[in-house]
Amino acid sequence: MTEPSHVTAARESYDTVAADYARLVKEPAELDPVSRAMLAAFAELVRPPHPGPVADLGCGPGKVTAHLAALGVQVFGVDVSPEMVELARAAYPDLRFTVGSMTALEIGDGELGGILAYYATHHTPPHWLPTVYAEFHRTLAPGGRLMLAGPVGSGEHLRPSHAYGDHPVSYESYLLPPDRIAELLHKAGLVVTTRVVQEPDEGTKRQIGTFLAYKPR
C-alpha cells in the first residue's frame, strides 16, 4: 500500500524538528492537573493483571511512554519518525521503541491491552480516521483500553504555522468536534466511557479533548 501523504509529511517534519521538539515539549510532571489525572487513570486501567502490553502510538521522544512505565504499565512506544525513535531509545534504553504508522500497525490482532494516542491523531485527515480507529480496534484485545487526547474544535483545518526552534513544521492539523470523534470511535467498535474537554487557558490556545474507551469482550 502506498503511504498516505499526511504520514510522509508528518515523518519528514518530525524528523526535522526532533531534537528541538524533545527539548521543548513538556515533561509529564509539568502537565496540568487534569492531564496528569487522566494519564494516571489510564495507567490504573491497563496495569497488570489486565491483558497485554500497552502501545504508546505517536510516542515522540518517549517522555509519556516512560511516565506510564514509571506508573507500572507494561508499555512500548511507536512513532512514524525514525529520528524521534532514536531519541527515545537513547533517553530510555530500558524501554522498547519502534518505527511505525497508525494507518497500518505492525501489531497482531488482539495483541494489546491498551493504546495511548496522546496528541497523535490530529495530523490525520478526517477521512483517514476510520482507518486509524479500525487499527486501534483490531490490535486491542477484548476488554483492552484506549486513551486518545489532543486538540479539538469545530472542524478547523490548520495549515503549518509554527516552528520548533529554527525548524518550521510542514504537517497540518484537523480539529474535529468531540462529538464527531466519539461517533467515529463508536463506528470503529469502541465504547467511549469518559470524555473530558478542557477549555483554553494561559498554556493552550485550543480546546483539548481526552477520551477513554474500550473494546467490548
Biotite code that builds the C-alpha atoms (Angstrom):
import biotite.structure as struc

atoms = struc.array([
    struc.Atom([0.000, 0.000, 0.000], chain_id="A", res_id=1, res_name="MET", atom_name="CA", element="C"),
    struc.Atom([1.295, 3.439, -0.906], chain_id="A", res_id=2, res_name="THR", atom_name="CA", element="C"),
    struc.Atom([1.992, 5.523, 2.175], chain_id="A", res_id=3, res_name="GLU", atom_name="CA", element="C"),
    struc.Atom([-0.602, 8.291, 2.704], chain_id="A", res_id=4, res_name="PRO", atom_name="CA", element="C"),
    struc.Atom([0.772, 11.768, 2.029], chain_id="A", res_id=5, res_name="SER", atom_name="CA", element="C"),
    struc.Atom([-0.087, 13.010, 5.524], chain_id="A", res_id=6, res_name="HIS", atom_name="CA", element="C"),
    struc.Atom([2.049, 10.236, 7.040], chain_id="A", res_id=7, res_name="VAL", atom_name="CA", element="C"),
    struc.Atom([5.001, 11.205, 4.838], chain_id="A", res_id=8, res_name="THR", atom_name="CA", element="C"),
    struc.Atom([4.575, 14.878, 5.787], chain_id="A", res_id=9, res_name="ALA", atom_name="CA", element="C"),
    struc.Atom([4.450, 14.070, 9.495], chain_id="A", res_id=10, res_name="ALA", atom_name="CA", element="C"),
    struc.Atom([7.545, 11.863, 9.286], chain_id="A", res_id=11, res_name="ARG", atom_name="CA", element="C"),
    struc.Atom([9.578, 14.436, 7.372], chain_id="A", res_id=12, res_name="GLU", atom_name="CA", element="C"),
    struc.Atom([8.509, 17.273, 9.656], chain_id="A", res_id=13, res_name="SER", atom_name="CA", element="C"),
    struc.Atom([9.111, 15.469, 12.934], chain_id="A", res_id=14, res_name="TYR", atom_name="CA", element="C"),
    struc.Atom([12.433, 14.099, 11.689], chain_id="A", res_id=15, res_name="ASP", atom_name="CA", element="C"),
    struc.Atom([13.493, 17.700, 11.052], chain_id="A", res_id=16, res_name="THR", atom_name="CA", element="C"),
    struc.Atom([12.353, 19.126, 14.399], chain_id="A", res_id=17, res_name="VAL", atom_name="CA", element="C"),
    struc.Atom([13.031, 16.060, 16.572], chain_id="A", res_id=18, res_name="ALA", atom_name="CA", element="C"),
    struc.Atom([15.873, 17.441, 18.704], chain_id="A", res_id=19, res_name="ALA", atom_name="CA", element="C"),
    struc.Atom([14.168, 20.790, 19.314], chain_id="A", res_id=20, res_name="ASP", atom_name="CA", element="C"),
    struc.Atom([10.829, 19.110, 19.976], chain_id="A", res_id=21, res_name="TYR", atom_name="CA", element="C"),
    struc.Atom([12.376, 16.782, 22.554], chain_id="A", res_id=22, res_name="ALA", atom_name="CA", element="C"),
    struc.Atom([13.967, 19.760, 24.274], chain_id="A", res_id=23, res_name="ARG", atom_name="CA", element="C"),
    struc.Atom([10.876, 21.983, 24.253], chain_id="A", res_id=24, res_name="LEU", atom_name="CA", element="C"),
    struc.Atom([7.969, 19.570, 24.858], chain_id="A", res_id=25, res_name="VAL", atom_name="CA", element="C"),
    struc.Atom([6.770, 19.425, 28.462], chain_id="A", res_id=26, res_name="LYS", atom_name="CA", element="C"),
    struc.Atom([7.692, 16.661, 30.843], chain_id="A", res_id=27, res_name="GLU", atom_name="CA", element="C"),
    struc.Atom([4.587, 14.762, 32.032], chain_id="A", res_id=28, res_name="PRO", atom_name="CA", element="C"),
    struc.Atom([5.132, 16.146, 35.552], chain_id="A", res_id=29, res_name="ALA", atom_name="CA", element="C"),
    struc.Atom([4.746, 19.661, 34.085], chain_id="A", res_id=30, res_name="GLU", atom_name="CA", element="C"),
    struc.Atom([1.330, 18.966, 32.546], chain_id="A", res_id=31, res_name="LEU", atom_name="CA", element="C"),
    struc.Atom([-1.819, 20.495, 34.018], chain_id="A", res_id=32, res_name="ASP", atom_name="CA", element="C"),
    struc.Atom([-3.521, 18.563, 36.844], chain_id="A", res_id=33, res_name="PRO", atom_name="CA", element="C"),
    struc.Atom([-6.373, 17.255, 34.658], chain_id="A", res_id=34, res_name="VAL", atom_name="CA", element="C"),
    struc.Atom([-3.999, 15.847, 32.028], chain_id="A", res_id=35, res_name="SER", atom_name="CA", element="C"),
    struc.Atom([-1.879, 14.187, 34.704], chain_id="A", res_id=36, res_name="ARG", atom_name="CA", element="C"),
    struc.Atom([-5.001, 12.732, 36.324], chain_id="A", res_id=37, res_name="ALA", atom_name="CA", element="C"),
    struc.Atom([-6.245, 11.290, 33.022], chain_id="A", res_id=38, res_name="MET", atom_name="CA", element="C"),
    struc.Atom([-2.892, 9.610, 32.385], chain_id="A", res_id=39, res_name="LEU", atom_name="CA", element="C"),
    struc.Atom([-2.947, 8.197, 35.920], chain_id="A", res_id=40, res_name="ALA", atom_name="CA", element="C"),
    struc.Atom([-6.495, 6.880, 35.411], chain_id="A", res_id=41, res_name="ALA", atom_name="CA", element="C"),
    struc.Atom([-5.476, 5.241, 32.133], chain_id="A", res_id=42, res_name="PHE", atom_name="CA", element="C"),
    struc.Atom([-2.447, 3.670, 33.820], chain_id="A", res_id=43, res_name="ALA", atom_name="CA", element="C"),
    struc.Atom([-4.704, 2.210, 36.504], chain_id="A", res_id=44, res_name="GLU", atom_name="CA", element="C"),
    struc.Atom([-6.979, 0.717, 33.837], chain_id="A", res_id=45, res_name="LEU", atom_name="CA", element="C"),
    struc.Atom([-4.184, -1.003, 31.901], chain_id="A", res_id=46, res_name="VAL", atom_name="CA", element="C"),
    struc.Atom([-1.722, -2.100, 34.584], chain_id="A", res_id=47, res_name="ARG", atom_name="CA", element="C"),
    struc.Atom([-1.301, -5.855, 35.109], chain_id="A", res_id=48, res_name="PRO", atom_name="CA", element="C"),
    struc.Atom([-3.207, -8.105, 35.515], chain_id="A", res_id=49, res_name="PRO", atom_name="CA", element="C"),
    struc.Atom([-5.088, -6.506, 32.595], chain_id="A", res_id=50, res_name="HIS", atom_name="CA", element="C"),
    struc.Atom([-4.388, -8.309, 29.303], chain_id="A", res_id=51, res_name="PRO", atom_name="CA", element="C"),
    struc.Atom([-1.443, -7.486, 27.086], chain_id="A", res_id=52, res_name="GLY", atom_name="CA", element="C"),
    struc.Atom([1.101, -4.698, 26.672], chain_id="A", res_id=53, res_name="PRO", atom_name="CA", element="C"),
    struc.Atom([0.250, -1.065, 26.010], chain_id="A", res_id=54, res_name="VAL", atom_name="CA", element="C"),
    struc.Atom([1.318, 0.758, 22.838], chain_id="A", res_id=55, res_name="ALA", atom_name="CA", element="C"),
    struc.Atom([2.061, 4.486, 23.075], chain_id="A", res_id=56, res_name="ASP", atom_name="CA", element="C"),
    struc.Atom([1.301, 5.446, 19.473], chain_id="A", res_id=57, res_name="LEU", atom_name="CA", element="C"),
    struc.Atom([2.924, 8.659, 18.310], chain_id="A", res_id=58, res_name="GLY", atom_name="CA", element="C"),
    struc.Atom([5.274, 8.450, 21.261], chain_id="A", res_id=59, res_name="CYS", atom_name="CA", element="C"),
    struc.Atom([7.691, 11.131, 20.045], chain_id="A", res_id=60, res_name="GLY", atom_name="CA", element="C"),
    struc.Atom([10.787, 11.320, 22.256], chain_id="A", res_id=61, res_name="PRO", atom_name="CA", element="C"),
    struc.Atom([9.288, 8.838, 24.718], chain_id="A", res_id=62, res_name="GLY", atom_name="CA", element="C"),
    struc.Atom([8.570, 11.085, 27.695], chain_id="A", res_id=63, res_name="LYS", atom_name="CA", element="C"),
    struc.Atom([4.987, 9.929, 28.193], chain_id="A", res_id=64, res_name="VAL", atom_name="CA", element="C"),
    struc.Atom([5.976, 6.319, 27.467], chain_id="A", res_id=65, res_name="THR", atom_name="CA", element="C"),
    struc.Atom([8.494, 6.499, 30.308], chain_id="A", res_id=66, res_name="ALA", atom_name="CA", element="C"),
    struc.Atom([5.912, 8.175, 32.545], chain_id="A", res_id=67, res_name="HIS", atom_name="CA", element="C"),
    struc.Atom([3.500, 5.265, 32.026], chain_id="A", res_id=68, res_name="LEU", atom_name="CA", element="C"),
    struc.Atom([6.291, 2.773, 32.683], chain_id="A", res_id=69, res_name="ALA", atom_name="CA", element="C"),
    struc.Atom([7.029, 4.538, 35.974], chain_id="A", res_id=70, res_name="ALA", atom_name="CA", element="C"),
    struc.Atom([3.337, 4.089, 36.852], chain_id="A", res_id=71, res_name="LEU", atom_name="CA", element="C"),
    struc.Atom([3.689, 0.328, 36.458], chain_id="A", res_id=72, res_name="GLY", atom_name="CA", element="C"),
    struc.Atom([2.438, -0.064, 32.882], chain_id="A", res_id=73, res_name="VAL", atom_name="CA", element="C"),
    struc.Atom([3.985, -2.621, 30.523], chain_id="A", res_id=74, res_name="GLN", atom_name="CA", element="C"),
    struc.Atom([4.414, -0.158, 27.648], chain_id="A", res_id=75, res_name="VAL", atom_name="CA", element="C"),
    struc.Atom([6.316, 0.334, 24.419], chain_id="A", res_id=76, res_name="PHE", atom_name="CA", element="C"),
    struc.Atom([6.437, 3.267, 22.005], chain_id="A", res_id=77, res_name="GLY", atom_name="CA", element="C"),
    struc.Atom([5.708, 3.582, 18.287], chain_id="A", res_id=78, res_name="VAL", atom_name="CA", element="C"),
    struc.Atom([6.353, 6.680, 16.191], chain_id="A", res_id=79, res_name="ASP", atom_name="CA", element="C"),
    struc.Atom([6.352, 7.493, 12.499], chain_id="A", res_id=80, res_name="VAL", atom_name="CA", element="C"),
    struc.Atom([9.597, 9.475, 12.854], chain_id="A", res_id=81, res_name="SER", atom_name="CA", element="C"),
    struc.Atom([12.848, 7.471, 12.937], chain_id="A", res_id=82, res_name="PRO", atom_name="CA", element="C"),
    struc.Atom([14.618, 10.474, 14.475], chain_id="A", res_id=83, res_name="GLU", atom_name="CA", element="C"),
    struc.Atom([12.114, 10.599, 17.322], chain_id="A", res_id=84, res_name="MET", atom_name="CA", element="C"),
    struc.Atom([12.504, 6.881, 17.900], chain_id="A", res_id=85, res_name="VAL", atom_name="CA", element="C"),
    struc.Atom([16.287, 7.204, 18.073], chain_id="A", res_id=86, res_name="GLU", atom_name="CA", element="C"),
    struc.Atom([15.981, 10.000, 20.651], chain_id="A", res_id=87, res_name="LEU", atom_name="CA", element="C"),
    struc.Atom([13.538, 7.907, 22.697], chain_id="A", res_id=88, res_name="ALA", atom_name="CA", element="C"),
    struc.Atom([15.830, 4.875, 22.609], chain_id="A", res_id=89, res_name="ARG", atom_name="CA", element="C"),
    struc.Atom([18.789, 6.978, 23.723], chain_id="A", res_id=90, res_name="ALA", atom_name="CA", element="C"),
    struc.Atom([16.851, 8.617, 26.565], chain_id="A", res_id=91, res_name="ALA", atom_name="CA", element="C"),
    struc.Atom([15.114, 5.452, 27.801], chain_id="A", res_id=92, res_name="TYR", atom_name="CA", element="C"),
    struc.Atom([17.268, 2.442, 26.842], chain_id="A", res_id=93, res_name="PRO", atom_name="CA", element="C"),
    struc.Atom([15.271, 0.072, 29.053], chain_id="A", res_id=94, res_name="ASP", atom_name="CA", element="C"),
    struc.Atom([12.089, 0.616, 27.020], chain_id="A", res_id=95, res_name="LEU", atom_name="CA", element="C"),
    struc.Atom([11.199, -0.585, 23.532], chain_id="A", res_id=96, res_name="ARG", atom_name="CA", element="C"),
    struc.Atom([10.565, 1.898, 20.717], chain_id="A", res_id=97, res_name="PHE", atom_name="CA", element="C"),
    struc.Atom([9.793, 1.087, 17.087], chain_id="A", res_id=98, res_name="THR", atom_name="CA", element="C"),
    struc.Atom([9.049, 2.994, 13.884], chain_id="A", res_id=99, res_name="VAL", atom_name="CA", element="C"),
    struc.Atom([5.518, 2.583, 12.581], chain_id="A", res_id=100, res_name="GLY", atom_name="CA", element="C"),
    struc.Atom([2.351, 4.240, 11.286], chain_id="A", res_id=101, res_name="SER", atom_name="CA", element="C"),
    struc.Atom([-1.090, 4.194, 12.882], chain_id="A", res_id=102, res_name="MET", atom_name="CA", element="C"),
    struc.Atom([-2.626, 3.608, 9.456], chain_id="A", res_id=103, res_name="THR", atom_name="CA", element="C"),
    struc.Atom([-1.012, 0.147, 9.260], chain_id="A", res_id=104, res_name="ALA", atom_name="CA", element="C"),
    struc.Atom([0.308, -1.069, 12.613], chain_id="A", res_id=105, res_name="LEU", atom_name="CA", element="C"),
    struc.Atom([2.749, -3.980, 12.608], chain_id="A", res_id=106, res_name="GLU", atom_name="CA", element="C"),
    struc.Atom([0.975, -5.425, 15.641], chain_id="A", res_id=107, res_name="ILE", atom_name="CA", element="C"),
    struc.Atom([-1.052, -8.629, 15.715], chain_id="A", res_id=108, res_name="GLY", atom_name="CA", element="C"),
    struc.Atom([-4.817, -8.854, 16.106], chain_id="A", res_id=109, res_name="ASP", atom_name="CA", element="C"),
    struc.Atom([-5.908, -8.583, 19.751], chain_id="A", res_id=110, res_name="GLY", atom_name="CA", element="C"),
    struc.Atom([-2.320, -8.233, 20.955], chain_id="A", res_id=111, res_name="GLU", atom_name="CA", element="C"),
    struc.Atom([-2.649, -5.070, 23.057], chain_id="A", res_id=112, res_name="LEU", atom_name="CA", element="C"),
    struc.Atom([-4.116, -4.479, 26.478], chain_id="A", res_id=113, res_name="GLY", atom_name="CA", element="C"),
    struc.Atom([-4.125, -0.757, 25.844], chain_id="A", res_id=114, res_name="GLY", atom_name="CA", element="C"),
    struc.Atom([-3.387, 2.033, 23.376], chain_id="A", res_id=115, res_name="ILE", atom_name="CA", element="C"),
    struc.Atom([-2.375, 5.580, 24.208], chain_id="A", res_id=116, res_name="LEU", atom_name="CA", element="C"),
    struc.Atom([-2.746, 8.073, 21.350], chain_id="A", res_id=117, res_name="ALA", atom_name="CA", element="C"),
    struc.Atom([-1.570, 11.255, 23.064], chain_id="A", res_id=118, res_name="TYR", atom_name="CA", element="C"),
    struc.Atom([-1.617, 14.291, 20.776], chain_id="A", res_id=119, res_name="TYR", atom_name="CA", element="C"),
    struc.Atom([-1.033, 11.809, 17.973], chain_id="A", res_id=120, res_name="ALA", atom_name="CA", element="C"),
    struc.Atom([-4.111, 11.752, 15.705], chain_id="A", res_id=121, res_name="THR", atom_name="CA", element="C"),
    struc.Atom([-4.851, 15.431, 14.998], chain_id="A", res_id=122, res_name="HIS", atom_name="CA", element="C"),
    struc.Atom([-2.495, 15.402, 11.980], chain_id="A", res_id=123, res_name="HIS", atom_name="CA", element="C"),
    struc.Atom([-4.681, 12.696, 10.419], chain_id="A", res_id=124, res_name="THR", atom_name="CA", element="C"),
    struc.Atom([-7.154, 13.947, 7.781], chain_id="A", res_id=125, res_name="PRO", atom_name="CA", element="C"),
    struc.Atom([-10.713, 13.129, 8.890], chain_id="A", res_id=126, res_name="PRO", atom_name="CA", element="C"),
    struc.Atom([-11.304, 10.672, 6.038], chain_id="A", res_id=127, res_name="HIS", atom_name="CA", element="C"),
    struc.Atom([-8.352, 8.601, 7.325], chain_id="A", res_id=128, res_name="TRP", atom_name="CA", element="C"),
    struc.Atom([-9.559, 8.434, 10.931], chain_id="A", res_id=129, res_name="LEU", atom_name="CA", element="C"),
    struc.Atom([-11.838, 5.403, 10.348], chain_id="A", res_id=130, res_name="PRO", atom_name="CA", element="C"),
    struc.Atom([-8.746, 3.509, 9.149], chain_id="A", res_id=131, res_name="THR", atom_name="CA", element="C"),
    struc.Atom([-6.742, 4.570, 12.217], chain_id="A", res_id=132, res_name="VAL", atom_name="CA", element="C"),
    struc.Atom([-9.549, 3.773, 14.657], chain_id="A", res_id=133, res_name="TYR", atom_name="CA", element="C"),
    struc.Atom([-10.111, 0.412, 12.943], chain_id="A", res_id=134, res_name="ALA", atom_name="CA", element="C"),
    struc.Atom([-6.431, -0.356, 13.598], chain_id="A", res_id=135, res_name="GLU", atom_name="CA", element="C"),
    struc.Atom([-6.984, 0.535, 17.259], chain_id="A", res_id=136, res_name="PHE", atom_name="CA", element="C"),
    struc.Atom([-9.909, -1.896, 17.393], chain_id="A", res_id=137, res_name="HIS", atom_name="CA", element="C"),
    struc.Atom([-8.057, -4.648, 15.520], chain_id="A", res_id=138, res_name="ARG", atom_name="CA", element="C"),
    struc.Atom([-4.963, -4.596, 17.725], chain_id="A", res_id=139, res_name="THR", atom_name="CA", element="C"),
    struc.Atom([-6.743, -4.262, 21.085], chain_id="A", res_id=140, res_name="LEU", atom_name="CA", element="C"),
    struc.Atom([-7.621, -7.404, 22.998], chain_id="A", res_id=141, res_name="ALA", atom_name="CA", element="C"),
    struc.Atom([-11.253, -7.746, 24.110], chain_id="A", res_id=142, res_name="PRO", atom_name="CA", element="C"),
    struc.Atom([-11.526, -5.529, 27.164], chain_id="A", res_id=143, res_name="GLY", atom_name="CA", element="C"),
    struc.Atom([-8.463, -3.536, 26.052], chain_id="A", res_id=144, res_name="GLY", atom_name="CA", element="C"),
    struc.Atom([-8.469, 0.195, 26.752], chain_id="A", res_id=145, res_name="ARG", atom_name="CA", element="C"),
    struc.Atom([-7.834, 3.281, 24.633], chain_id="A", res_id=146, res_name="LEU", atom_name="CA", element="C"),
    struc.Atom([-6.901, 6.782, 25.746], chain_id="A", res_id=147, res_name="MET", atom_name="CA", element="C"),
    struc.Atom([-6.987, 9.381, 22.996], chain_id="A", res_id=148, res_name="LEU", atom_name="CA", element="C"),
    struc.Atom([-6.124, 13.024, 23.658], chain_id="A", res_id=149, res_name="ALA", atom_name="CA", element="C"),
    struc.Atom([-5.432, 16.105, 21.589], chain_id="A", res_id=150, res_name="GLY", atom_name="CA", element="C"),
    struc.Atom([-6.769, 19.432, 20.345], chain_id="A", res_id=151, res_name="PRO", atom_name="CA", element="C"),
    struc.Atom([-10.408, 19.578, 19.290], chain_id="A", res_id=152, res_name="VAL", atom_name="CA", element="C"),
    struc.Atom([-12.530, 22.270, 17.690], chain_id="A", res_id=153, res_name="GLY", atom_name="CA", element="C"),
    struc.Atom([-15.382, 22.793, 15.268], chain_id="A", res_id=154, res_name="SER", atom_name="CA", element="C"),
    struc.Atom([-13.780, 21.238, 12.210], chain_id="A", res_id=155, res_name="GLY", atom_name="CA", element="C"),
    struc.Atom([-10.905, 23.646, 11.621], chain_id="A", res_id=156, res_name="GLU", atom_name="CA", element="C"),
    struc.Atom([-8.185, 22.653, 9.156], chain_id="A", res_id=157, res_name="HIS", atom_name="CA", element="C"),
    struc.Atom([-4.977, 24.334, 10.259], chain_id="A", res_id=158, res_name="LEU", atom_name="CA", element="C"),
    struc.Atom([-2.101, 24.879, 7.836], chain_id="A", res_id=159, res_name="ARG", atom_name="CA", element="C"),
    struc.Atom([1.507, 24.814, 9.080], chain_id="A", res_id=160, res_name="PRO", atom_name="CA", element="C"),
    struc.Atom([2.009, 27.968, 11.142], chain_id="A", res_id=161, res_name="SER", atom_name="CA", element="C"),
    struc.Atom([4.747, 27.433, 13.719], chain_id="A", res_id=162, res_name="HIS", atom_name="CA", element="C"),
    struc.Atom([8.215, 26.036, 14.293], chain_id="A", res_id=163, res_name="ALA", atom_name="CA", element="C"),
    struc.Atom([10.297, 24.231, 16.877], chain_id="A", res_id=164, res_name="TYR", atom_name="CA", element="C"),
    struc.Atom([13.493, 26.188, 17.336], chain_id="A", res_id=165, res_name="GLY", atom_name="CA", element="C"),
    struc.Atom([14.667, 27.245, 13.879], chain_id="A", res_id=166, res_name="ASP", atom_name="CA", element="C"),
    struc.Atom([12.731, 24.496, 12.114], chain_id="A", res_id=167, res_name="HIS", atom_name="CA", element="C"),
    struc.Atom([9.258, 25.170, 10.656], chain_id="A", res_id=168, res_name="PRO", atom_name="CA", element="C"),
    struc.Atom([6.817, 22.273, 10.559], chain_id="A", res_id=169, res_name="VAL", atom_name="CA", element="C"),
    struc.Atom([5.145, 21.015, 7.385], chain_id="A", res_id=170, res_name="SER", atom_name="CA", element="C"),
    struc.Atom([2.271, 18.959, 8.815], chain_id="A", res_id=171, res_name="TYR", atom_name="CA", element="C"),
    struc.Atom([-1.360, 20.073, 9.006], chain_id="A", res_id=172, res_name="GLU", atom_name="CA", element="C"),
    struc.Atom([-3.850, 19.692, 11.858], chain_id="A", res_id=173, res_name="SER", atom_name="CA", element="C"),
    struc.Atom([-7.560, 18.866, 11.875], chain_id="A", res_id=174, res_name="TYR", atom_name="CA", element="C"),
    struc.Atom([-9.601, 19.892, 14.914], chain_id="A", res_id=175, res_name="LEU", atom_name="CA", element="C"),
    struc.Atom([-12.769, 17.823, 14.943], chain_id="A", res_id=176, res_name="LEU", atom_name="CA", element="C"),
    struc.Atom([-15.682, 18.351, 17.342], chain_id="A", res_id=177, res_name="PRO", atom_name="CA", element="C"),
    struc.Atom([-15.614, 15.972, 20.324], chain_id="A", res_id=178, res_name="PRO", atom_name="CA", element="C"),
    struc.Atom([-18.991, 14.521, 19.301], chain_id="A", res_id=179, res_name="ASP", atom_name="CA", element="C"),
    struc.Atom([-17.571, 13.587, 15.889], chain_id="A", res_id=180, res_name="ARG", atom_name="CA", element="C"),
    struc.Atom([-14.546, 11.874, 17.429], chain_id="A", res_id=181, res_name="ILE", atom_name="CA", element="C"),
    struc.Atom([-16.814, 9.897, 19.780], chain_id="A", res_id=182, res_name="ALA", atom_name="CA", element="C"),
    struc.Atom([-19.040, 8.943, 16.836], chain_id="A", res_id=183, res_name="GLU", atom_name="CA", element="C"),
    struc.Atom([-16.081, 7.654, 14.807], chain_id="A", res_id=184, res_name="LEU", atom_name="CA", element="C"),
    struc.Atom([-14.775, 5.655, 17.756], chain_id="A", res_id=185, res_name="LEU", atom_name="CA", element="C"),
    struc.Atom([-18.227, 4.106, 18.170], chain_id="A", res_id=186, res_name="HIS", atom_name="CA", element="C"),
    struc.Atom([-18.386, 3.216, 14.469], chain_id="A", res_id=187, res_name="LYS", atom_name="CA", element="C"),
    struc.Atom([-14.989, 1.508, 14.845], chain_id="A", res_id=188, res_name="ALA", atom_name="CA", element="C"),
    struc.Atom([-16.492, -0.736, 17.542], chain_id="A", res_id=189, res_name="GLY", atom_name="CA", element="C"),
    struc.Atom([-15.066, 1.044, 20.588], chain_id="A", res_id=190, res_name="LEU", atom_name="CA", element="C"),
    struc.Atom([-17.168, 2.054, 23.600], chain_id="A", res_id=191, res_name="VAL", atom_name="CA", element="C"),
    struc.Atom([-16.437, 5.556, 24.929], chain_id="A", res_id=192, res_name="VAL", atom_name="CA", element="C"),
    struc.Atom([-16.726, 5.687, 28.710], chain_id="A", res_id=193, res_name="THR", atom_name="CA", element="C"),
    struc.Atom([-15.227, 9.095, 29.515], chain_id="A", res_id=194, res_name="THR", atom_name="CA", element="C"),
    struc.Atom([-14.971, 12.371, 27.653], chain_id="A", res_id=195, res_name="ARG", atom_name="CA", element="C"),
    struc.Atom([-13.239, 15.435, 29.081], chain_id="A", res_id=196, res_name="VAL", atom_name="CA", element="C"),
    struc.Atom([-12.973, 18.758, 27.229], chain_id="A", res_id=197, res_name="VAL", atom_name="CA", element="C"),
    struc.Atom([-10.604, 21.346, 28.690], chain_id="A", res_id=198, res_name="GLN", atom_name="CA", element="C"),
    struc.Atom([-11.103, 24.956, 27.682], chain_id="A", res_id=199, res_name="GLU", atom_name="CA", element="C"),
    struc.Atom([-8.128, 27.054, 26.532], chain_id="A", res_id=200, res_name="PRO", atom_name="CA", element="C"),
    struc.Atom([-6.096, 28.658, 29.296], chain_id="A", res_id=201, res_name="ASP", atom_name="CA", element="C"),
    struc.Atom([-2.840, 30.562, 29.565], chain_id="A", res_id=202, res_name="GLU", atom_name="CA", element="C"),
    struc.Atom([-0.908, 27.474, 28.472], chain_id="A", res_id=203, res_name="GLY", atom_name="CA", element="C"),
    struc.Atom([-3.025, 26.361, 25.493], chain_id="A", res_id=204, res_name="THR", atom_name="CA", element="C"),
    struc.Atom([-4.677, 28.064, 22.539], chain_id="A", res_id=205, res_name="LYS", atom_name="CA", element="C"),
    struc.Atom([-7.162, 25.293, 21.763], chain_id="A", res_id=206, res_name="ARG", atom_name="CA", element="C"),
    struc.Atom([-9.696, 23.103, 23.493], chain_id="A", res_id=207, res_name="GLN", atom_name="CA", element="C"),
    struc.Atom([-8.217, 19.757, 24.484], chain_id="A", res_id=208, res_name="ILE", atom_name="CA", element="C"),
    struc.Atom([-10.330, 16.617, 24.294], chain_id="A", res_id=209, res_name="GLY", atom_name="CA", element="C"),
    struc.Atom([-9.494, 13.405, 26.147], chain_id="A", res_id=210, res_name="THR", atom_name="CA", element="C"),
    struc.Atom([-11.419, 10.159, 25.571], chain_id="A", res_id=211, res_name="PHE", atom_name="CA", element="C"),
    struc.Atom([-11.300, 6.840, 27.393], chain_id="A", res_id=212, res_name="LEU", atom_name="CA", element="C"),
    struc.Atom([-12.763, 3.859, 25.546], chain_id="A", res_id=213, res_name="ALA", atom_name="CA", element="C"),
    struc.Atom([-12.597, 0.080, 25.475], chain_id="A", res_id=214, res_name="TYR", atom_name="CA", element="C"),
    struc.Atom([-13.074, -2.805, 23.048], chain_id="A", res_id=215, res_name="LYS", atom_name="CA", element="C"),
    struc.Atom([-16.041, -4.934, 24.135], chain_id="A", res_id=216, res_name="PRO", atom_name="CA", element="C"),
    struc.Atom([-15.404, -8.524, 25.181], chain_id="A", res_id=217, res_name="ARG", atom_name="CA", element="C"),
])
